[in-house]
Amino acid sequence: MTKYSTDYRSRSPTVRRPAGPHPTRHLPCALTAAALLASGAAPVDVRAQIVVENTLASAWTTTAEWTLEEDLRIWGPPDGYLGDVIAVAADSRDNIYILDGMTQEIQVFDGGGGFLRTLGGQGQGAGEFREALGPAIAPGDTLWVADQGAPRYSIFGPDGTLIGTRARRATWGMITERCTIMPDGSYMEWGVRYPNRERSDDPSDVDLVNYYPVRVSPDAEKQDTLPHLEFVLQLADLPSVGLRRPAWFGPRLKRALGCSDDVWFASSGEYRVYKRSLAGDTTVVFTLGGVRPAPVDEADRDDLRATFERYADPALMRDYLRALPENKPVIAGLFVDGAGHVFVVPETSRVDAGTVIDVFREDGFFLGRAAVPEAVGIDASKAYATGDYILFAGEDEAGTPYVTRLRIRR
């Protein structure tokens, strides 16, 4: 059953804009900085042009209400099933690209769900992948596939023909996302480092994390490291292995590349989302009031136990159980559609994760909350949105993976 609540305290979001001719310099910096640091995430520059404080009561007052309708579900190619969906994407013709991590193949389907072709496969040869991170659609519907194991980009034409490769300067990697490939042929990467561990040479000193965008020139010779995001992880002491690692259900940094030289990010522990330019200026901060975190309950503990029972490691399971936080994060996912919208998948005391999607404009104004069809189990970390629909990876009750398309009806 889909659950969500309504807050009738105010139908208009509160907007705070700085006065004067220099908007990035006159918002009270201490307030914004304190909010960022309290959340555990802080960019290099914490100035903001616009702060928007939304409530659920402001839903669908500035635009027609959205509803989400599942109009396509893909289980796999004609001769098999999907194994482990790593990422999904769609091109301008609505063709759907699904990376299967088990086979290192990309399955391609047309907009009606008809199977078109398979790309890649495990290997080191031309057009094969060792550790593919995801499909990225470039201008002209060329497909770039980042391979962490090679490292390189394999580039395919709209018809699936391999048309070339590009060196990847990054030795680390994260799943490729939309707006990764720029029109001039440059591309974006995410880097990650652990400053405390680098200073102490202690493998368990991983609480401070720096995430930073990297822009690589079209010839792959020049690399610009852009201002970083700092995040402090909540760690669990694990005496059974003598290390500290991120706590189960602890807050994480949710982030997404925007499509206008910007980055969206949030600490999953609170409902506060930031937009930052690649130059380092925080230009928008928006919140959604009235949100209460969901407690970590016995069902969550059972899920943790089930995970470690598969590995037959009861001591490590007990370590993690002892370190569980009281509440779960309130943001399960964050992504953009490249058409002026930001999507947040919440998990709160009244909303189960994956049952609703909160829709915001890029200026921070809350449009409304759209219910996800009850039969669809979504994975918010594997989402791809356009102006017309949202693609998700999910699993049925038996654990069989699939990809679903939710059409946006206005």
Phi, psi and omega per residue, in radians:
M1 nan 2.238 3.080
T2 -1.274 2.306 -3.124
K3 -2.158 2.271 2.923
Y4 -2.757 2.742 -3.003
S5 -1.986 2.949 3.106
T6 -2.212 2.449 3.138
D7 -2.053 2.049 -3.044
Y8 -1.763 0.324 -3.076
R9 -1.212 -0.591 -3.113
S10 -2.724 2.367 3.120
R11 -1.693 -0.037 3.137
S12 -2.096 2.232 3.093
P13 -1.172 2.626 3.069
T14 -1.531 2.204 -3.118
V15 -2.048 2.212 3.076
R16 -1.997 2.005 3.103
R17 -2.001 2.504 3.112
P18 -1.226 2.569 3.077
A19 -1.569 2.793 3.045
G20 1.708 3.045 -3.005
P21 -1.407 -0.150 -3.112
H22 -2.113 1.459 -2.979
P23 -1.076 -0.509 -3.104
T24 -1.377 -0.071 -3.041
R25 -1.976 -0.116 -2.981
H26 -2.051 -0.032 2.969
L27 -1.240 2.396 3.135
P28 -0.954 1.842 -3.043
C29 -1.119 -0.601 -3.063
A30 -1.092 -0.667 -3.122
L31 -1.133 -0.836 -3.126
T32 -1.153 -0.739 3.138
A33 -1.102 -0.719 3.139
A34 -1.107 -0.684 3.128
A35 -1.131 -0.729 3.127
L36 -1.118 -0.814 -3.095
L37 -1.180 -0.604 3.118
A38 -1.145 -0.512 -3.117
S39 -1.405 -0.222 -3.096
G40 1.602 -0.047 -3.138
A41 -2.145 2.338 3.115
A42 -2.557 2.234 3.010
P43 -1.414 3.054 3.113
V44 -1.122 -0.703 -3.102
D45 -2.047 2.141 -3.050
V46 -1.909 0.347 3.029
R47 -1.260 2.614 3.123
A48 -2.427 2.458 3.080
Q49 -1.451 -0.671 -3.044
I50 -2.339 2.304 2.994
V51 -2.118 2.116 -3.082
V52 -2.062 2.109 3.137
E53 -1.857 1.780 -3.070
N54 -1.628 2.792 2.916
T55 -2.254 2.832 3.107
L56 -1.081 -0.436 -3.107
A57 -1.186 -0.330 -3.140
S58 -1.451 0.098 -3.070
A59 -1.108 2.339 3.014
W60 0.981 0.591 3.049
T61 -1.653 -0.316 -3.120
T62 -1.946 -0.070 3.137
T63 -2.715 2.879 3.111
A64 -1.140 2.544 -3.127
E65 -1.120 2.449 3.069
W66 -1.659 2.481 2.906
T67 -2.197 2.622 -3.130
L68 -1.919 2.238 -3.090
E69 -2.240 2.128 3.111
E70 -1.249 2.108 3.135
D71 -2.106 0.042 3.123
L72 -2.802 2.399 3.027
R73 -2.378 2.224 -3.082
I74 -1.997 2.173 -3.138
W75 -1.719 -0.334 3.137
G76 2.651 -3.091 3.106
P77 -1.187 2.941 -3.071
P78 -0.997 -0.506 -3.061
D79 -1.819 0.298 -3.127
G80 -3.072 -2.941 -3.132
Y81 -2.106 2.864 3.010
L82 -1.277 2.516 -3.133
G83 -1.714 -1.077 -3.111
D84 -2.520 1.738 -3.088
V85 -1.296 2.032 -3.135
I86 -1.567 -0.731 -3.083
A87 -2.803 2.766 3.088
V88 -2.318 2.759 3.094
A89 -2.751 2.914 3.095
A90 -2.487 2.546 3.121
D91 -1.743 -3.034 -3.062
S92 -1.210 -0.293 3.102
R93 -1.636 0.123 -3.126
D94 1.230 0.247 2.978
N95 -1.158 2.506 -3.037
I96 -1.947 2.299 -3.111
Y97 -2.027 2.206 -3.083
I98 -2.188 2.073 3.084
L99 -1.572 2.115 3.076
D100 -1.736 1.966 -3.088
G101 -1.186 -0.450 -3.120
M102 -1.233 -0.738 -3.081
T103 -1.719 -0.170 -3.040
Q104 0.984 0.684 3.098
E105 -2.056 2.632 2.984
I106 -1.900 2.060 3.100
Q107 -1.601 2.294 -3.061
V108 -2.027 2.276 -3.134
F109 -2.257 2.646 3.071
D110 -1.438 3.132 -3.053
G111 -1.129 -0.312 3.085
G112 -1.660 0.063 -3.131
G113 1.595 0.050 3.113
G114 -1.287 2.378 -3.110
F115 -1.257 2.312 3.130
L116 -1.857 -0.925 -3.048
R117 -2.951 2.927 2.997
T118 -2.031 2.332 3.099
L119 -2.014 2.594 3.014
G120 1.449 -2.439 -3.006
G121 2.117 2.748 -3.100
Q122 -1.163 2.221 3.095
G123 2.754 -3.118 -3.110
Q124 -2.029 0.033 -3.116
G125 -1.346 3.121 -3.140
A126 -1.055 2.227 3.117
G127 1.376 0.090 3.091
E128 -1.834 2.875 -3.058
F129 -2.233 2.514 3.000
R130 -1.695 -0.766 -3.135
E131 -2.616 1.272 -3.078
A132 -1.175 2.462 -3.104
L133 -1.750 -0.349 3.123
G134 2.603 2.752 3.097
P135 -1.492 2.407 3.068
A136 -2.199 2.289 -3.107
I137 -1.619 2.161 3.125
A138 -1.748 2.906 3.057
P139 -0.905 2.442 -3.078
G140 1.471 0.156 3.123
D141 1.087 0.432 2.935
T142 -1.314 2.626 -3.066
L143 -1.933 2.158 3.063
W144 -1.873 2.308 3.111
V145 -2.147 1.987 3.114
A146 -1.362 2.327 3.137
D147 -2.095 1.958 -3.138
Q148 -1.236 -0.517 -3.070
G149 -1.381 -0.382 -3.043
A150 -1.302 -0.983 -0.239
P151 -1.574 2.414 -3.129
R152 -2.912 2.944 2.905
Y153 -1.836 2.288 2.946
S154 -1.725 2.280 -3.035
I155 -2.029 2.176 -3.103
F156 -2.016 2.504 3.054
G157 -1.298 2.978 -3.138
P158 -1.013 -0.415 3.127
D159 -1.605 0.072 3.115
G160 1.624 -0.020 3.133
T161 -1.297 2.343 3.071
L162 -1.241 2.120 -3.075
I163 -1.949 -0.057 3.084
G164 2.789 3.102 3.078
T165 -2.335 2.749 3.063
R166 -2.323 2.450 3.105
A167 -1.186 2.470 2.991
R168 -1.774 2.083 -3.129
R169 -1.329 -0.394 -3.108
A170 -1.354 2.398 3.067
T171 -1.703 -0.240 3.046
W172 -1.707 -3.082 3.096
G173 -3.026 2.666 3.020
M174 -2.393 2.886 -3.059
I175 -1.011 2.286 3.092
T176 -1.126 2.463 -3.110
E177 -2.237 3.094 3.130
R178 -1.127 2.759 -3.138
C179 1.129 0.369 3.097
T180 -1.334 -0.694 -3.049
I181 -1.745 2.132 -3.098
M182 -1.484 2.741 3.131
P183 -1.017 -0.496 -3.128
D184 -1.465 0.039 3.133
G185 1.628 -0.114 3.005
S186 -1.300 2.870 -3.118
Y187 -2.523 2.814 -3.087
M188 -1.909 2.515 3.039
E189 -2.272 2.859 2.952
W190 -1.926 2.289 3.014
G191 -1.853 2.789 3.099
V192 -2.531 2.432 3.082
R193 -2.574 2.786 -3.125
Y194 -2.085 1.600 -3.029
P195 -1.013 -0.724 -3.122
N196 -1.091 -0.729 3.136
R197 -1.139 -0.648 3.115
E198 -1.123 -0.639 -3.121
R199 -1.320 -0.669 -3.037
S200 -1.679 -0.279 -3.058
D201 1.031 0.503 3.119
D202 -1.829 2.026 -3.068
P203 -1.118 -0.297 -3.141
S204 -1.662 -0.007 -3.103
D205 -1.569 1.280 -2.970
V206 -2.121 0.350 -3.083
D207 -1.245 -0.647 3.122
L208 -1.588 2.165 -3.111
V209 -2.162 2.377 2.989
N210 -1.925 2.129 2.981
Y211 -1.845 2.336 -3.107
Y212 -2.504 2.341 3.049
P213 -1.261 2.559 3.086
V214 -2.223 2.255 3.117
R215 -1.903 2.208 -3.081
V216 -1.949 2.360 -3.072
S217 -1.198 2.835 -3.125
P218 -0.980 -0.567 3.131
D219 -1.552 0.072 3.103
A220 1.095 0.293 -3.138
E221 -1.664 -0.522 -3.105
K222 -1.889 2.408 -3.101
Q223 -2.315 2.167 3.109
D224 -1.906 2.066 3.037
T225 -1.545 2.110 -3.011
L226 -1.659 2.876 -3.089
P227 -0.884 2.409 -2.983
H228 -1.594 2.898 2.979
L229 -1.909 2.253 3.080
E230 -1.736 2.462 3.091
F231 -2.495 2.409 3.130
V232 -1.841 1.988 -3.130
L233 -1.354 2.570 2.981
Q234 -1.493 2.038 -3.032
L235 -1.742 2.656 3.044
A236 -1.934 2.330 3.024
D237 -1.353 2.241 -3.091
L238 -2.095 1.440 -3.092
P239 -1.024 -0.521 -3.070
S240 -1.135 -0.420 3.120
V241 -2.109 -0.020 3.085
G242 1.216 0.532 -3.120
L243 -2.347 2.999 2.946
R244 -2.089 2.393 3.136
R245 -2.447 2.818 -3.126
P246 -0.947 2.363 -3.108
A247 -1.177 2.502 3.030
W248 -1.080 2.325 -3.099
F249 1.161 0.242 3.046
G250 -1.332 2.760 3.119
P251 -1.061 2.599 3.067
R252 -2.259 2.876 3.037
L253 -1.564 2.087 3.044
K254 -1.681 2.347 -3.049
R255 -2.611 2.690 3.107
A256 -2.679 2.400 3.015
L257 -1.227 2.295 2.986
G258 -1.418 -3.133 -3.100
C259 -1.940 0.243 3.138
S260 -2.310 0.858 -3.106
D261 0.956 0.894 -3.138
D262 -2.550 2.987 3.137
V263 -2.353 2.399 3.010
W264 -1.872 2.436 3.127
F265 -2.714 2.776 3.135
A266 -2.786 2.570 2.880
S267 -1.358 2.255 -3.087
S268 -1.186 -0.153 -3.110
G269 -1.373 -0.245 3.107
E270 -2.567 2.762 -3.073
Y271 -1.571 1.367 3.119
R272 -2.552 2.087 -3.018
V273 -2.097 2.440 -3.070
Y274 -2.093 2.506 2.969
K275 -1.991 2.253 -3.118
R276 -2.299 2.373 3.062
S277 -1.226 2.782 3.106
L278 -1.186 -0.263 3.057
A279 -1.375 -0.254 3.079
G280 1.983 -0.045 3.141
D281 -1.475 2.263 3.025
T282 -1.466 1.985 -2.982
T283 -1.801 -0.438 -3.137
V284 -2.453 2.399 2.949
V285 -2.266 2.212 3.054
F286 -2.273 2.626 3.132
T287 -2.243 2.909 2.982
L288 -2.295 2.000 -3.048
G289 -1.398 2.900 3.085
G290 1.358 0.239 -3.090
V291 -1.606 2.270 3.104
R292 -2.056 2.315 -3.124
P293 -1.194 2.648 3.077
A294 -1.463 2.395 3.118
P295 -1.267 2.639 2.978
V296 -1.290 2.035 -3.037
D297 -1.954 -3.042 -3.064
E298 -1.164 -0.544 3.085
A299 -1.115 -0.648 3.094
D300 -1.165 -0.707 3.107
R301 -1.122 -0.654 3.100
D302 -1.118 -0.659 3.094
D303 -1.104 -0.725 3.109
L304 -1.117 -0.775 3.127
R305 -1.046 -0.742 -3.118
A306 -1.098 -0.643 3.121
T307 -1.072 -0.812 -3.062
F308 -1.411 -0.377 3.059
E309 -1.114 -0.540 3.109
R310 -1.151 -0.502 -3.129
Y311 -1.711 0.009 3.122
A312 0.895 0.887 -3.115
D313 -2.263 1.299 -3.067
P314 -1.151 -0.555 -3.123
A315 -1.144 -0.788 3.120
L316 -1.150 -0.636 3.090
M317 -1.056 -0.763 3.141
R318 -1.130 -0.650 3.093
D319 -1.042 -0.824 -3.115
Y320 -1.188 -0.669 3.126
L321 -1.079 -0.692 -3.141
R322 -1.141 -0.483 -3.037
A323 -1.709 0.139 -3.110
L324 -1.090 2.379 3.061
P325 -1.270 2.942 -3.137
E326 -1.262 -0.647 -3.091
N327 -2.178 2.767 3.075
K328 -1.590 2.804 3.052
P329 -1.061 2.714 -3.114
V330 -1.703 -0.203 3.101
I331 -2.036 2.049 3.133
A332 -1.630 -0.345 -3.117
G333 -2.871 2.703 3.141
L334 -2.574 2.216 3.113
F335 -2.730 2.931 -3.109
V336 -2.210 2.876 -3.133
D337 -1.951 -0.036 -3.113
G338 1.267 0.094 -3.117
A339 -2.156 0.402 3.054
G340 1.704 0.256 -3.105
H341 -2.246 2.588 3.032
V342 -2.075 2.359 -3.092
F343 -2.031 2.320 3.067
V344 -2.127 2.254 3.058
V345 -1.757 1.914 -3.052
P346 -1.607 2.778 2.911
E347 -2.407 1.981 -3.050
T348 -2.332 -3.071 3.132
S349 -1.125 -0.362 -3.122
R350 -2.059 -0.002 -3.098
V351 -2.291 2.093 3.059
D352 -1.313 2.510 -3.138
A353 -1.020 2.326 3.080
G354 1.497 0.036 -3.123
T355 -1.687 -0.318 3.084
V356 -2.474 2.811 3.049
I357 -2.278 2.215 3.084
D358 -1.576 2.318 -3.043
V359 -1.989 2.237 3.127
F360 -2.200 2.635 2.923
R361 -1.346 2.850 -3.122
E362 -1.193 -0.267 3.061
D363 -1.531 0.112 3.047
G364 1.678 -0.071 -3.109
F365 -1.381 2.318 -3.134
F366 -1.331 2.127 3.073
L367 -1.505 -0.822 3.121
G368 2.875 3.137 -3.092
R369 -1.958 2.131 -3.124
A370 -1.860 2.221 3.128
A371 -1.313 2.392 3.062
V372 -1.481 2.376 3.105
P373 -0.872 2.343 -2.975
E374 -1.036 -0.510 -3.085
A375 -1.369 -0.128 -3.050
V376 -1.731 2.138 3.021
G377 -1.774 1.940 -2.976
I378 -1.792 2.666 3.002
D379 -1.952 1.846 -3.027
A380 -1.139 -0.379 -3.133
S381 -1.369 -0.155 -3.119
K382 -2.198 1.183 -3.064
A383 -2.160 2.632 3.068
Y384 -2.520 2.106 -3.049
A385 -2.023 2.528 2.966
T386 -2.123 -3.075 3.093
G387 -1.231 -0.213 -3.040
D388 -2.031 -0.399 -3.086
Y389 -2.757 2.959 3.105
I390 -2.236 2.295 3.048
L391 -1.748 2.384 3.098
F392 -2.333 2.591 2.872
A393 -1.623 2.427 3.131
G394 -2.589 -3.102 3.082
E395 -2.406 2.558 3.042
D396 -1.453 -3.094 -3.066
E397 -1.104 -0.407 3.117
A398 -1.529 0.007 -3.141
G399 1.492 0.192 3.131
T400 -1.413 2.151 -3.084
P401 -1.322 2.678 3.057
Y402 -2.716 2.985 3.003
V403 -2.124 2.322 -3.119
T404 -2.082 2.620 3.032
R405 -1.989 2.175 3.090
L406 -1.831 1.973 3.131
R407 -1.377 2.368 3.119
I408 -1.522 2.081 3.090
R409 -1.880 2.271 -3.119
R410 -2.033 nan nan
